[in-house]
Amino acid sequence: MATVPTKGMSLLVGQSFVDLDAGETKEVLCLSPWTPIVVGHFCVICEISAPEDPSPFTSDSHWDIHDRHVAQHNIDVIEPPSVVRRPHLGSFVVAGLPNEPYSTVIARRASDGEFKAAIRLFGGDALVQRNITADTKFGLISNFSAGDPIPDLDGLGGKLVFKDLKPKEQKNVSAAVQLPHDPEHASAAVIFIEQIDAKNAVVGGLAIVALNRPLRIGTEPVRARAAVPVSIPFRPYSTFPESNFMTPDGIFCSNFGIQNINVQVRNDGSSTLTDLTVYVEGVADPNITLRYSRSSPPGGSARSSASFKSIFQGNFSRAASNETLVSFIVQQQSGTSSKSVRIVKKIFVLGIEYNKTTKTFTVNVPQGSFQTNVRTVIVPRELPTENEKPITYPMFLKGASMLWLPIPPYGGTHGPLPFEDPWWKVILCLIALALEIAGAVEAVNAGGDASIGTSNPFADPDGSENCCTGLEVQASTDSYAAAGLFATAAAVAVIALLSDDADLIDRGRSQTVPNSGELTSAERASFESDFNDAPSPGTPFTGRTTWSYERTLGSRSLTHSATDTYQNVHYLQSYKVSLDSAPVTDPNHHHAHPRSEPLLIEASFVNPSGALFRGPTLYVFVLLWSNHREKRLLELRDDGSDSENIEPNRGVYRNSIRMGREESKTWYVFVFAQDVNTVVEGTGPREAAKTIGGALLTRQFVVGLGSKPCELNHDAIVDLT
């Protein structure tokens, strides 16, 4: 008796998207892992729907295995051989044959030649070391139901005859296979199940390949040449839809809800690729919701060695704090057919909890729990207001205490590094970001340009350190953009004061080596920083950080403390902006531009060593703010896509925008640039953790300490004519 599955009995595993031409077939990957927690029989249901389907399958539709929108596959989950040596059970059906009085099913051992061919077919010929088929027990079972005990294999036969099986009628058959006890490592057995007719001719069958344990695949698997010669060399990163600013190191944060997934696809071929599209096939975390969308490079083409940007939007509000996988499909259309390649990339997601009573920020990840208390910040002495409503203001983290509780306690000097990322610093950056963005959201909900609140719970009691007695800016800004700028500036300060190399927790670990057998159950760190210069983004400001570290080892603790000097290394030697191919020499000069023509904006950026940034190593975007509170966003790219005469990767980031419909005449141009984390996959975790991206390199925002005002300086002015 079979149980018909219903949606009320089911657990969602995940969802994926697919782009199909008429008559096309594609394999679709579900990235969401499914780990059975009980042994038994399971029904895996797949449902498919399309918006243009004349008879669509909806979320309210019932499952019917005869419906073209539904497919079902039955599986049996058994305990692994490492737990108990039990028979492996596989189920299948036998169909009645036309003009045949009976059907026969037999099970037999594969010969040495058949064994080698079967192992080679699934790619295990270099991994399986021994054939144990001759010592393997097996048998056939008729009318087996889920939950039935498996009979003793010594009493089972290898042959079943069905005399009453009518043509096209189906009969359930199961095969039990039991490997010998304690077989050698990397051994396997192959059993053939065959259906034969009255003339002893084989009319169908299957092969059971039983492994004594999972085989370890090498770290460098042999890869077939991609159908489309493209790659995604760097980790996808997060940006805010409302402001375009990148989050610290591009990490996604569930507190921020909807975020853009930015991915750079590179043409690794020797010629231009045409008719390209990219879409997200799926995400491993089913709590991340996406809407299907396709992205193409301008004109659908990508020049050789050029990288083109694709942006997809996802809701991360319910996402788990963990690393997760995203599957991208890059496809190239060729007439009525297409070819595609799947590229799976890792992204990092964090969620920050805040306890108002203890003023504690907490991040929980599989490796442990990280808790932070902000001790001191620098904020304006008097929080700014407009029309008696608080407005967003800059906040710079100056001191904090941190507690890391690893799960489980670890041995050795260095424990597991969550995300293989400089995440201690990133969390503090995200906390600063969360405070600013929360303020912007509160402002919008309150109907004005507001901020976190009207009081600062973290500042020094005497209020001796403050910044920005006012914000001098000619353009009218909105809360989201201002909060994004302020938070990004605060993140640059955190990155600088906690070092761009190994962070203070990593260095504290190196100075407190435990004895053999001791386990680290907790780690505490705290720091207090001073700025020698105003921490303005895009400048080599300096300062000093005094910090301490404590490692808890059972009944004793090890401590280390130090004072470091630091310098911000995330800045530019120079950068240039051009409007309509004319270099901007005076940012206060009003550039006249006809409304009927697209406005061309170009920029180039020189790093501290004197070399140009090129291609996808830099994220560049333009904020256009008018004197009537209007805002436009535009990303600049160095991909050579807008002109055949412009080579990619030449160090000039450019794009154009039409402004003809805008009411405002005067627009202030801000060209922002943030560096990208270009660590290549496969880099060692501790080495990779020394690099952080997302720092603001341009210097429009000038921080004023003490009684000095802060400034937001534009790069150019455009007057529409």
Phi, psi and omega in degrees: 000125183261149177262128178276117182289146176233163181296328179293338180267356193258165175236123180294127177268310180178180178220155179220164177243155176214145178246116187237136168278167179301126178078002183275148176239134179222147170280135181243131183260129171263111184283340183293121180287143175240118180245104179298138180254355178226158176270138178155195184263137181228149173250122176261121183250134174240129176238145183231141179217155179219139183295334182264006179293125179295336176233076190290155174263120185253174180294340179268354182290144178275152178284132175216117186295348176270353178281136182293347180272355189233139172227148182228141176223130181265136177225154176244125179262125179242164176290142183295153181302334180292339179273309179206140181278097180240162176294145171273138184240129176234136183247148179203178180238149175247130181258142175294144184259142178292141177060028177238131181288335179203166178236143182236136176240132179233153173241134181215158177282142176286143174289171180301319180293318178293322178301310181297320180294319180293317179296320180294327184297323179262012172084021182254014184295332179269358185248323180280126186260340186211140177266115180249023181300319184297332182261006184267134177270149178202164178188166181251142181232132177256143176061039177277135179242154179302131181098344177290144175290146178279125181296162175298125184294337179294336180263000180268148177260170180256021183211135175230136179240127180248105184272341184251020183273111183282159177306134180070353174286147184245145179232132179282131179226143177236148176241130178252132180230129180234119179285156178295155181293139177048054177289165181292157180299144177059043176249164184204163175227150178232123178241131177262134172249121186229141172257131182236152179267189184295340180263014181062026176267137180285124180249355178174168179169186179208165178242135174256117177255111183254124179255143182287341177192162179301141180270138179277121178270142182298159181286344180238075181293152177286125183250137176286155177298132183295143178297326174239121187285073180228163176210165173240092189290331186242158180296134175301148184230162185262139169225160181271128179300327186280338184231342182077356180290142176280143175287161178305123181060015178072015183284139178277143183231125183296335179296337185266358175066241185285127179222158177272135173263111182260127181224135179257117179258127184252136174279108180268001180278177183266358181222170180292136175261132182245165176053049181264143171220154179228140171214160177275121178283319180182169179232141184293329179271110182293348179279352174269116184260133179233152168255140181295132174206153178248150179228144179225150172293160179306126182076001180075008186241150176227124180290159178302132180073358180276149174249133177244147185267136170236138183234129177232151184250135179224155176258115185256014186302324184253012184291147178279147176285103184184170168276143181219168184250145175234132179257122178251140175249121174252120183233151180237124180278137177222095183067236180266001179239170180215159173231149187215164176223139177262131177234120181258125181236154180265137170233163181244136181232133177233148172234132184249123176260145181232127177259110184295330182290311182266355183054044183249130173263132183232135173236121178253126177231166181305331182279348180156194182237131181244123182239139182227136170242119176286126184261312180220143174224164174251123180221169175300142179301319175241121183293131186289151178224162175217123185055041178065018175245139178293143177243161185298145184218157180285150179218127182242123180290132184239328180205147181200159172241146186226147176227126179243122179248097183288144178234113353278174172305144187244155175260160181090184185279315185244126179276185178297141181258104180304132176069000184050047189218156176287061196283341175301313179290321182298321179298316179296322176297318181292328176297314177300319180296317182298320180298316181290315182294321177301321177296320179294318179297316179298324180296313181296318179297331181274355177084022179208182176272095187236186183220201187300320182175190183256008178220158181244105185283353187252345189290161175301142182303323183276354177060032187286338181247125180210169179218166167054073173295345175192165178244111181271114180206139181277326183278152173276125183253163174252167188296316183298313182294316180296317179296319178299318179294312182298317182293321178295322176296319179296324179295321178300319179297317180296315180301318182291311187287341177257013174079139178274347179268216177301134184279177189294328177292318178296319179288325176297321177299317181298333182265000181227075185278121180283162175286162178300131180093345178280146181243136176275119182256342179200151176223133179237143177214149176214156179210157174218131187238153173236142176259124171285326179236164175296131184282061180281130178301146178081010178233151181278055182295155184234169178180194184220138178236126173256126186219160178221155182221141179224130178250125179265123181234087179060247184268359180227167180227151175241138184232158174206144178217157181196166173236125183243148167262149182222161173218135177292126180256001180263082179207173181246146170291322178190164170208153183233146179236139176232144175241126181051042178070005178259121180299140177272114179258336178228110184298344180266359177284134181273111181275120180279129181223129180290136181298333185284349184247148175291141178274120179267125178240128180231151178206147174228150190225131182249126181283172184301337180274357177098002181263150178284141165288142182223148171056221188280007179284354181223140176252118187235132175215161182243133168254122174253116180247133180262173176276011175235030176063027174265153184220139172228145180241142181209127176269138176258140185224150180252060184242001178065023188275340187267358179200136178292341181271356181254119179282145175286160175060033179262000176092014176241116180265127189211157174187167180230157183215140177269132184241011190297330185274353184284141181284325185292147177267316186258130180232136178260131187256125175239120179254109182257144178227132176235141180283157184249140175289110185255023177295130182279141178302140182101348176294142180305144185304312184290329176287318179297328184289352179277351183249135178224140179246182178088005180282139179284125185259337182275160193241041177290328184266113180254118182276133176250118178269156180069236184266003182279144176281157171276154181233146171235103188260129179282163178264337181194166176231135179240130172251121179279133182242000000 
